[in-house]
Amino acid sequence: MQNRNDQIDILRGIGIIAMILIHVTAWYKTDALAFYFWNSSQFAVQVFNFCSGYLFFLKEQRREGVFSLKYFAKRATRLLIPYYVFLVFYLPLEIIESPKRLSLNYILKSFTLTGGPDLNWIILLFLMLALLMPFLLYLLRSRKLFFFTYVLLAAFSSLLFLNLELRTYKLIMWLPWSLIILASWLFVKFHNRITSAYLAISCTVTALLLSFYLSVQDHSLLLIDNKYPPNLYYLLYGVAWISGHWFVLSFLDLKKKAWNIVRFFSVNSYSIFFIHFWVFTFMRVVLKLDLHWGYLFVIVLMSSVLVQKIINFLSKVLHSKLYAER
């Protein structure tokens, strides 16, 4: 069995659970507690990007293959095939909810990531960062001056978006988002509790100062209003959350069985991301369940685990049959 990084596993597991919480509570924002969880859980996407960057810089520094077309094709395949399978099952639900979406244009935009379901901006971001990380690794190896120039450019863009709003943000979002990837590089380079504690404290203090500045500017402090594209306030929140939890997790025994459920969410995080979105939409659009958001969250969580376990079982059976036929 492949060795896994326990802290990354737990962070990513918490991240996908937070993602499910966000999507459920987004429909119950008139409830004060649901609103609080919806806003405070906005670290989820940042966790995914951080984990990807951390594992990339940890494992790929000695590999030349990350600059090959084979590497990019493999990354794109892993990201896009599950998304396309998801669309086959999800688009009918969107059409049931809004028949106007039944058009060739909407379907094409869904498959090309230029429109369609709201969640596909995340897939596009993952693809962009998959292309960007080898480039950053190249700069780090051979062009350190350009690497740190890029860091300054990314930081400047996140400051710029504190006051600049863009209607079309998808083509530029990779630049500020790459600060999370650079934060993951810091964790790989300075792998100790002091680094995580320093980042947690400094990011928290800076975010608080920025919140004061934004309030003076009459700018919304809601994290989602600072997310598209992400500005420094939003990014600092995520890095502070990740750093703080990394520091706490470093004192815990993450090998205990009590963490297995979180680890299950981590190992299957990408597929559960699609499964939970389909499950929740099915319950909302087809079943029209009218439940307290807490109950609905638990139902979506448990249903997603059940579907994932069935998929894992069927995959194992299929793999065994194929192996037996060889």
Beta strands, then each sheet from edge to edge (+ up, - down):
end
